[in-house]
């Protein structure tokens, strides 16, 4: 049986690099991010460069129903939960405390902390 990895927060940097590494190692890879335009090039590279299995799932890391839906789709597609789940979603606002609005601070807190909690709830069975 093939091993399954899931990467939440696939973009042009670390999430992409990890997804490609897992595919190179022969793992099936579920790719998750808010927008398909970030996911589709990575899925294409996995399939073309490594003859690997991958699929893209638009996922809002800050939404519990969205993350649960993505996790359920992985299990439905491959018949098992991922053995490896990378949480790579995050947000950063440059500037100091005086330049950061409360609204931006709360957005960063939600993306960086609350979304990690949401993801961990889904992978409790791993």
PyMOL commands that set and color helices and strands:
alter all, ss='L'
color gray80, all
select helices_A, chain A and resi 14-24+36-50+64-78+102-122
alter helices_A, ss='H'
color red, helices_A
select strands_A, chain A and resi 4-8+28-33+54-58+84-87
alter strands_A, ss='S'
color yellow, strands_A
deselect
rebuild
show_as cartoon
